[in-house]
Every structure is written in C-alpha cells, then in structure tokens.
Amino acid sequence: MARPEYIARIHAAKYDLRFCGRAEKPEMLRRYKAALAEACRISGYAAPELEAAIARDFGEWVKQERLPKLPLNPRGI
C-alpha cells in the first residue's frame, strides 16, 4: 500500500525537527504540529493514535528518501 502524502509530510517534519539546530527547533516543532494536525483532520484519527500508527514507518521513509540516518539520540533530544 502506498504511503499517503499527508503521512510523508509528517515524516519530513519529524525528520527536520529531530535534525535541526537549537535555534530552529521552535519553528520545526510548529511545522511538525501543523503537519500532524492536518493529517489528523484528513484521517480522522487523534494525534496520539496517528503518531503510534506511523512510528514504525518513519525509518522506512528515511531509507526511501535516501536521507542520512539520524543518530540514536540526536543532540540530546
């Protein structure tokens, strides 16, 4: 099954949030929350349910996008 675009947007926002510098964190968090809110609206699921459902897909998305792998604990997050 193909990944819906709204899920890919959540993954992209999560990746940016986890990989950004400290000064960028507030803006990246705002973007992540906006992407999650949009996905909740589209899918009809609550944020915690949606985050739990797509958590395992994040690593696969990173591989498919050929992005650098994140450290296990990036910048102490």
Residue pairs with C-beta under 8 A, 6 or more apart in sequence:
3 57
3 61
4 42
4 43
6 35
6 38
6 39
6 42
6 43
7 39
7 54
7 57
8 61
9 35
9 38
9 39
10 32
10 35
10 36
10 39
10 50
10 54
11 54
11 57
11 58
11 61
11 62
12 35
13 28
13 31
13 32
13 34
13 35
13 36
14 32
14 58
15 58
15 62
15 67
15 70
16 28
16 31
16 32
17 25
17 28
17 29
17 31
17 32
18 70
18 74
18 77
19 70
19 74
20 28
21 75
22 75
36 47
36 50
36 51
37 47
39 50
40 46
40 47
40 50
43 50
45 53
62 69
62 70
